[in-house]
Amino acid sequence: MTYRAFFDTNVLAYEFDLADPRKRALSEKLLDQWRPSGRMIISTQILQELYVVLTRKMGIEQKDAEEIIRRYSRLDVMIVDPELVLEGIKISQRYKISFWDALVVGAAKKGGCKVLFTEDLSHGMRLEGVEIINPFKDVN
């Protein structure tokens, strides 16, 4: 693992998902591999989405969710600024994907990531030089 990798909200959220032990185990294993590397990238969008998922969908107390967000804030975080929003629009139009997914791809590209771990895009596709990897593709 000498390259940088971007992590989408769903991969981070499954670490706390008691309802899906298989995805939780896969998420924990992947995160345990990447956390010490210093090459794990997220964006402000991911922090925002994760807080909402943790508190609204998983029922985690706001205080506990805030601490989780504080921990993830220590990673290399790409700021979603107007330039990145415009890049997300271009990517969305170019590949006919949702704006939110395109914004994630744009942030991964901006962060110099080789891979993007997500279950929201097709495993193995390459967008803007970033390979999409679905760590849960064989689960379900």
C-alpha positions as CSV (number, residue, x, y, z in Angstrom):
1,M,0.0,0.0,0.0
2,T,2.2,2.8,-1.2
3,Y,-0.7,4.6,-2.9
4,R,-3.4,6.9,-1.5
5,A,-7.0,5.7,-1.2
6,F,-10.2,7.6,-0.8
7,F,-12.9,6.2,1.5
8,D,-16.6,6.8,0.9
9,T,-19.2,7.2,3.7
10,N,-20.6,3.7,3.4
11,V,-17.3,2.0,4.0
12,L,-16.7,4.1,7.2
13,A,-20.3,3.7,8.4
14,Y,-20.3,-0.1,8.2
15,E,-17.7,-0.1,10.9
16,F,-20.5,0.8,13.3
17,D,-23.3,-1.2,11.7
18,L,-24.6,-3.8,14.1
19,A,-27.3,-4.9,11.7
20,D,-24.8,-6.2,9.1
21,P,-22.0,-8.2,10.8
22,R,-20.5,-9.3,7.5
23,K,-20.1,-5.8,6.1
24,R,-19.0,-4.6,9.5
25,A,-16.2,-7.2,9.6
26,L,-15.0,-6.4,6.1
27,S,-15.1,-2.6,6.9
28,E,-13.1,-3.1,10.1
29,K,-10.5,-5.3,8.3
30,L,-10.0,-2.7,5.5
31,L,-9.9,0.2,7.9
32,D,-7.4,-1.6,10.2
33,Q,-5.1,-2.1,7.1
34,W,-5.4,1.6,6.0
35,R,-5.5,3.7,9.2
36,P,-1.9,3.2,10.1
37,S,-0.7,3.9,6.6
38,G,-1.2,7.7,6.6
39,R,-2.6,7.4,3.0
40,M,-6.3,7.3,3.8
41,I,-8.2,10.2,2.3
42,I,-11.7,11.5,2.9
43,S,-13.5,14.8,2.3
44,T,-15.7,17.3,4.2
45,Q,-18.6,15.7,2.4
46,I,-17.8,12.3,3.9
47,L,-17.6,13.8,7.4
48,Q,-21.0,15.4,7.0
49,E,-22.7,12.3,5.5
50,L,-21.1,10.1,8.1
51,Y,-22.5,12.1,11.0
52,V,-26.0,12.0,9.5
53,V,-25.8,8.2,8.9
54,L,-24.5,7.5,12.4
55,T,-27.1,9.6,14.2
56,R,-30.1,9.1,12.0
57,K,-29.8,5.6,10.5
58,M,-27.7,3.8,13.2
59,G,-29.0,5.5,16.3
60,I,-25.6,6.5,17.6
61,E,-25.8,9.2,20.2
62,Q,-24.8,12.7,18.9
63,K,-22.0,13.0,21.4
64,D,-20.5,9.6,20.3
65,A,-21.0,10.4,16.6
66,E,-19.2,13.7,17.2
67,E,-16.2,11.9,18.7
68,I,-16.1,9.6,15.7
69,I,-16.2,12.6,13.3
70,R,-13.4,14.2,15.4
71,R,-11.2,11.0,14.9
72,Y,-11.8,10.9,11.2
73,S,-11.1,14.6,11.0
74,R,-7.5,13.8,11.8
75,L,-7.1,12.1,8.4
76,D,-6.1,14.0,5.2
77,V,-9.4,15.7,4.4
78,M,-10.2,17.3,1.0
79,I,-12.2,20.5,1.5
80,V,-15.3,20.7,-0.7
81,D,-14.8,24.2,-2.1
82,P,-16.4,25.9,-5.1
83,E,-13.7,24.6,-7.4
84,L,-14.4,21.0,-6.3
85,V,-18.1,21.5,-6.7
86,L,-17.6,22.6,-10.3
87,E,-15.3,19.6,-10.9
88,G,-18.0,17.4,-9.5
89,I,-20.5,18.8,-11.9
90,K,-18.2,18.1,-14.9
91,I,-17.6,14.6,-13.7
92,S,-21.3,14.0,-13.2
93,Q,-22.0,15.2,-16.7
94,R,-19.1,13.3,-18.3
95,Y,-19.9,9.9,-16.7
96,K,-23.7,10.3,-16.2
97,I,-23.4,9.6,-12.4
98,S,-25.0,11.3,-9.5
99,F,-23.5,14.7,-8.5
100,W,-22.8,13.4,-5.0
101,D,-20.9,10.4,-6.4
102,A,-19.1,12.6,-8.8
103,L,-18.1,14.9,-6.0
104,V,-16.5,12.0,-4.2
105,V,-14.6,11.0,-7.4
106,G,-13.4,14.6,-7.8
107,A,-12.2,14.7,-4.2
108,A,-10.4,11.4,-4.7
109,K,-8.7,12.8,-7.8
110,K,-7.8,16.0,-6.0
111,G,-6.3,13.9,-3.2
112,G,-4.1,12.0,-5.6
113,C,-5.8,8.7,-4.9
114,K,-5.3,5.6,-6.9
115,V,-8.4,3.9,-5.6
116,L,-11.8,4.8,-4.2
117,F,-13.4,2.4,-1.8
118,T,-17.2,2.6,-2.2
119,E,-20.3,0.5,-2.8
120,D,-22.0,3.3,-4.7
121,L,-20.2,2.9,-8.1
122,S,-19.4,-0.2,-10.2
123,H,-16.5,-2.2,-9.0
124,G,-13.5,-2.1,-11.3
125,M,-14.6,1.0,-13.3
126,R,-12.0,3.8,-13.6
127,L,-13.1,7.4,-13.4
128,E,-10.7,10.3,-13.7
129,G,-7.8,7.9,-13.2
130,V,-9.3,6.5,-9.9
131,E,-10.1,2.8,-9.7
132,I,-13.4,2.0,-8.0
133,I,-13.2,-0.8,-5.5
134,N,-16.3,-2.2,-3.8
135,P,-15.0,-4.1,-0.8
136,F,-18.5,-5.6,-0.3
137,K,-19.1,-6.8,-3.9
138,D,-19.3,-10.5,-2.8
139,V,-21.5,-9.8,0.2
140,N,-25.3,-10.0,-0.1
